[in-house]
Amino acid sequence: MFPAPWTAITPAEPGPVAVGLTVAMEARALGAWWLNACRVVYVVDEVSPARRRGFAYGTLGAHVEQGEELFTVEQWADGTVWYRVQAFPRPHYWPVRLAAPLVRILQRKFVRDSRAAMVQLLRTPE
């Protein structure tokens, strides 16, 4: 869900997502890169009315924004699949406040590219 090549997540190895897991999301844009530290605050694992899996993480001090992000995949009884990215951010540092229009563009790009990465993953045969 973290679209390459301009984002990456650490730890990179897939493993169980659990409350308390700390991760860092690396982002690259306009010749710059930065790390955004986060911690998983809850895990979603539901079976009714739809199968829904995912997690939310809250930002830590080493993140350019403050807030929470939720990532879920849902599959309904009719086979329809939904991928959701929901964020509640606000700038953490003054340069991010000054660059608010650029930040919004990058956030929209992340959602678009993340969706494309998930679609590609779901279409890839195992």
N, C-alpha and C positions, 0 to 999 in steps of 0.2 A: 504494500500500500504506500510505501515511500518511494516515489518515482525516481529512478536513476535517469540520467547521471547527476542530476542537480541536488538530490537529497539522498541521505543514507542514514541508517539507524545502527546504533551500537548498544548492546551486543548484536552483531550481524547474524550469528547462528540462531536458527529457529529453536524455540524452546517454549515451555509453558509460560503463558502470560498469567501473572498472579499479582494480587494486591501487594504493594510494597516494592515491586520490581522497579529499579531505576534504569532509565535509558537516556541516551543522548541522540538527538536528531541533528545531523550535520546538513547544513544548507549552503549552496553555492549560487551566487547571482552577481552579475555585473563585476566579475573579477574579484569578488570578496567571498569569504566563507566564514561561518560561525557555527558554534555548537549550542544547542538548546537542550538543557537538562530537564527531565520530566520524571515523574513517578506515577505508576499505575495506582489509581485510587479505587477503582472497582472494575469487576469483570462481569460481562453480560453473557448468560447462558440460559436461554429460555426455549421452551418447546411449544408453547401455546400462547396466542392463537397462530403464531408463526414460529418457525425455527429462527432464533436470533442469537448470534454470537458476536462478541466484540469486547471492547474495553474502553475505559476513559483514563486519561492521565492528566494530572495537574502539573503546572509548570513549577520548577524550582528556581532558586535565585540566579542560576546561570542560564537564564532563558531571556530572549529579547522581549518577551511579552509576559504578562501575568494572566492566568486563567486556566481553563480546562478544555480539553478536546475529547470528543467521543467518536469512536470508529466502530461501526456495526455492519454486519451482513445479515440480511433477512431472507428467508425463503418461505413463501406462502404456499398453501395447500394446492393452488393452481400451478405451481412451479415458478411463479414470478420471483425474481431475485432483486433485492434492493441493497445498495451500498450507501451508507450514510456517513458523512463527516460533518460533525457539528462542533463549532468552536465558540467559546465565550472569552475572547482575548481583550486585553487593553495593554497599551505600551508600558514596558517596564523601565526603559531608559529614555532620556530626553531626545537622543538622535532618532529613535524609533518614532517618537511623536512628530518630529520635524519631517520625517519621511513617510508620513501616514498614507499619502496617495500611492506611493511605490509599494508600501507594505500591503495595501489592499490588492494591488495588481498581483503581487507574489502569492498572496493567499488564494486568490481565484485560480491562478496558475497551478498551485499545489492541488486544489480540489479537482480540477480538470485532469491533471496528469496522474493523480492518485486513482481516480476513477478509471482511466485508461489502463493503468497498471493492473488493477483488479480484474477488469474485463479480460485482459490478456492472460492473466493467471488462470481464470476460470475456463478459458478456451484452450489452454495448453493440456494435451493429453498426458496422463501420468505414465 
